[in-house]
Amino acid sequence: MDGKDPLLRAREIGLVAALLRECRGILSWSGWKELKSGRKGRVFELRHGEKRITLLVAGMGAKRAKSSAKFLVEEFCPEVLVCVGFCGALDPSLRVGEVVEARELFIWRGPGRLDPGPRIVGPALHRPLKAATMVSCLEFVAKRKVSEDLQVSSFPGTVDLESSFVAEVAYREGKGFFAIKAVSDEAELDPSTRVNHWVDSELRIRPSRVLLSLLKRPSWLADAWRLFLRSKIASVNLGESLRDLLFPG
């Protein structure tokens, strides 16, 4: 066992995810049991030898990311928090289904307002994934706008809604942190306009909104199907990569 790697060393690990469909690959591992379902989201637990992994699926956005991370810290005392799920590619070199590790974080607060996120500290993973710059946004926004502000980055750019905010809680509470995400949409595919029609002000997907938008814009159905297929690939690859990291050999 490599004592330098927090994921290998930690006995208590907390996973924070936004949507259940992001976790299908992770939850396909044998041994998971659901502990509770309520206002904070759905909580799953997996015990493997001396290691306990707690997964909280609680919804999208900064507010839920922070509250989820805080809830895991207070209720389960993880040594490491890992933000898992999907990200969108800003860099054309990233492929759908590719699993990346955030090594640089930013927070996009609006046009011309790209702030540095928490600085990634600690050792890299024992089985390195492709390093990425991850920009966490406060809402779904056109990739073009984010890319215009992200002129210089150390790694290929990606965009999500949660990683920087989970990192803020992790570092404030003295926990290790990783963001491990699978690319669900390539740089050329920007689902932000469509998704903004599907979510409410709290970034919750509303089936009635999805149905209404597809009835009004039938051409969106093909894009919705493309996103669905890509999300399946991303979920499977995320589950396989994370399993190899947590349970090597």
C-alpha positions in Angstrom: 0.0 0.0 0.0 1.3 3.4 -1.0 1.1 5.5 2.2 1.4 8.7 0.2 -1.9 8.3 -1.6 -4.9 9.4 0.5 -7.3 7.2 -1.5 -5.3 4.1 -0.6 -4.6 5.1 3.0 -8.0 6.4 4.0 -10.4 4.1 5.7 -13.3 6.6 5.4 -14.0 8.1 2.0 -16.9 10.4 1.1 -18.2 10.7 -2.5 -20.3 13.7 -3.5 -22.4 13.4 -6.7 -25.1 15.5 -8.2 -27.3 13.0 -10.1 -28.0 9.3 -9.8 -27.4 8.7 -13.5 -23.8 9.8 -13.0 -23.4 7.1 -10.4 -24.8 4.1 -12.3 -21.4 2.7 -12.9 -20.3 3.3 -9.3 -23.4 1.7 -7.9 -22.9 -1.3 -10.1 -20.2 -2.5 -7.7 -21.5 -5.3 -5.5 -22.0 -4.5 -1.8 -23.7 -1.1 -1.8 -26.6 -0.6 0.5 -28.8 2.5 0.7 -28.8 4.0 4.2 -31.3 6.8 3.8 -33.2 9.0 1.4 -34.5 12.4 2.4 -34.0 16.1 2.2 -30.3 15.8 2.0 -30.4 13.4 -0.8 -29.8 9.6 -1.2 -27.0 8.1 0.9 -25.3 4.8 0.0 -22.6 2.9 1.8 -20.1 0.3 0.7 -17.8 -1.6 3.1 -14.7 -3.2 1.7 -12.3 -4.7 4.2 -11.3 -1.8 6.5 -12.5 0.8 4.1 -16.0 2.4 4.2 -17.2 4.5 1.3 -20.2 6.8 1.7 -21.9 8.2 -1.5 -24.3 11.1 -1.2 -26.3 12.0 -4.3 -28.0 15.3 -3.6 -28.5 17.4 -6.7 -26.7 19.9 -8.9 -25.1 23.3 -8.2 -22.9 25.1 -5.7 -25.5 25.2 -2.9 -26.1 21.5 -2.9 -22.4 20.7 -3.4 -21.5 22.6 -0.2 -24.3 21.2 1.9 -23.6 17.7 0.7 -19.9 17.9 1.6 -20.7 19.5 5.0 -23.3 16.7 5.7 -20.8 14.0 4.9 -18.1 15.5 7.1 -20.5 16.0 10.0 -22.3 12.6 9.8 -19.6 10.2 8.5 -16.2 11.9 9.2 -14.5 10.9 6.0 -10.8 11.5 5.7 -11.1 12.3 2.0 -13.9 13.9 0.0 -14.2 13.0 -3.7 -16.4 15.0 -6.1 -17.5 12.5 -8.7 -19.8 12.7 -11.7 -19.8 14.3 -15.2 -18.0 17.3 -16.7 -18.2 18.9 -20.1 -15.1 19.3 -22.2 -13.9 22.8 -23.1 -10.8 21.4 -24.9 -11.2 19.4 -28.1 -8.6 16.9 -27.1 -10.9 15.5 -24.4 -13.1 12.5 -25.6 -16.5 11.5 -24.3 -16.0 8.9 -21.6 -12.5 10.0 -20.7 -12.1 10.1 -16.9 -10.1 13.1 -15.6 -8.7 14.3 -12.3 -8.9 18.0 -11.6 -5.5 19.5 -10.8 -6.5 23.1 -11.2 -9.8 24.7 -10.1 -11.6 27.9 -11.1 -15.0 29.4 -10.3 -16.9 31.2 -13.1 -19.2 33.8 -11.7 -20.1 35.6 -14.9 -18.5 37.1 -18.1 -15.1 38.4 -17.2 -15.4 37.0 -13.6 -13.2 33.9 -13.5 -11.8 33.5 -10.0 -9.2 31.0 -8.9 -10.7 28.1 -7.0 -9.2 26.3 -4.1 -5.6 25.3 -4.8 -5.3 21.6 -5.3 -2.9 20.3 -2.6 -1.6 16.8 -1.8 -0.1 14.0 -3.8 -1.4 12.8 -7.1 -3.2 9.5 -7.5 -1.3 6.3 -7.5 -2.8 5.5 -10.9 -2.7 8.9 -12.6 -5.7 9.9 -14.6 -5.5 12.6 -17.3 -5.1 15.9 -15.5 -7.7 18.6 -16.2 -8.4 22.2 -15.3 -12.0 22.3 -14.0 -14.1 25.4 -14.0 -17.1 25.3 -11.7 -20.0 27.5 -12.7 -22.9 28.8 -10.7 -25.4 27.9 -13.5 -25.5 26.2 -16.9 -23.7 28.6 -19.2 -22.5 28.4 -22.8 -19.1 26.8 -23.1 -18.0 29.6 -25.4 -18.4 32.2 -22.6 -16.3 30.1 -20.2 -13.6 29.4 -22.7 -13.3 33.1 -23.5 -12.4 33.8 -19.9 -10.2 30.7 -19.5 -7.4 32.0 -21.8 -4.6 30.3 -20.0 -4.8 27.0 -18.1 -2.3 24.4 -17.0 -4.3 21.5 -18.3 -7.2 20.8 -20.8 -10.3 22.7 -19.7 -13.5 21.2 -18.4 -16.6 22.6 -16.9 -18.9 21.4 -14.1 -21.2 22.8 -11.3 -19.7 21.3 -8.1 -16.0 20.5 -7.8 -14.7 23.8 -6.6 -17.4 24.1 -4.0 -16.8 20.6 -2.6 -13.1 21.5 -2.4 -13.8 24.6 -0.4 -15.5 22.6 2.3 -12.9 19.8 2.2 -10.0 22.1 2.7 -11.8 24.2 5.3 -12.5 21.0 7.3 -9.0 19.7 6.9 -9.9 16.8 4.6 -8.2 15.5 1.5 -9.9 16.3 -1.8 -10.1 14.9 -5.3 -12.4 15.7 -8.2 -12.7 12.7 -10.5 -15.1 13.1 -13.4 -16.0 11.6 -16.7 -16.4 13.7 -19.8 -20.1 13.5 -20.9 -20.1 16.0 -23.7 -17.3 16.9 -26.1 -16.2 20.5 -26.6 -18.2 20.8 -29.8 -21.5 19.8 -28.1 -22.9 22.5 -25.8 -26.1 21.4 -24.0 -26.4 24.5 -21.8 -29.3 26.1 -23.8 -31.3 22.9 -23.7 -30.6 22.1 -20.1 -31.5 25.6 -19.0 -35.0 24.9 -20.3 -35.2 21.6 -18.3 -34.2 22.9 -14.9 -35.8 25.2 -12.4 -34.2 28.0 -10.4 -32.7 25.5 -8.0 -31.1 23.5 -10.9 -33.5 20.6 -10.4 -34.5 18.8 -13.6 -38.2 19.0 -14.1 -39.7 16.2 -16.3 -42.6 18.5 -17.3 -40.1 21.1 -18.5 -38.2 18.5 -20.5 -41.4 17.2 -22.1 -42.7 20.7 -22.9 -39.4 21.8 -24.4 -39.3 18.7 -26.7 -42.8 19.3 -27.8 -42.0 22.9 -28.7 -38.7 22.0 -30.3 -38.8 18.5 -31.7 -35.3 19.0 -33.2 -34.0 18.9 -29.6 -35.0 15.2 -29.3 -32.0 14.1 -31.2 -29.7 16.1 -29.0 -31.3 14.8 -25.9 -30.8 11.2 -27.2 -27.1 12.0 -27.9 -26.6 13.3 -24.4 -28.3 10.2 -23.0 -26.0 7.9 -24.9 -22.9 9.9 -23.9 -23.9 9.9 -20.3 -24.1 6.1 -20.3 -20.6 5.8 -21.6 -19.3 8.4 -19.1 -21.1 6.6 -16.2 -19.6 3.2 -17.0 -16.1 4.5 -17.5 -16.3 6.6 -14.2 -17.3 3.5 -12.3 -14.5 1.4 -13.7 -11.8 4.0 -13.2 -12.9 4.8 -9.6 -13.1 1.1 -8.7 -9.5 0.6 -10.0 -8.3 3.6 -7.9 -10.1 2.5 -4.7 -9.5 -1.2 -4.9 -6.2 -1.7 -6.9 -5.4 -5.2 -7.9 
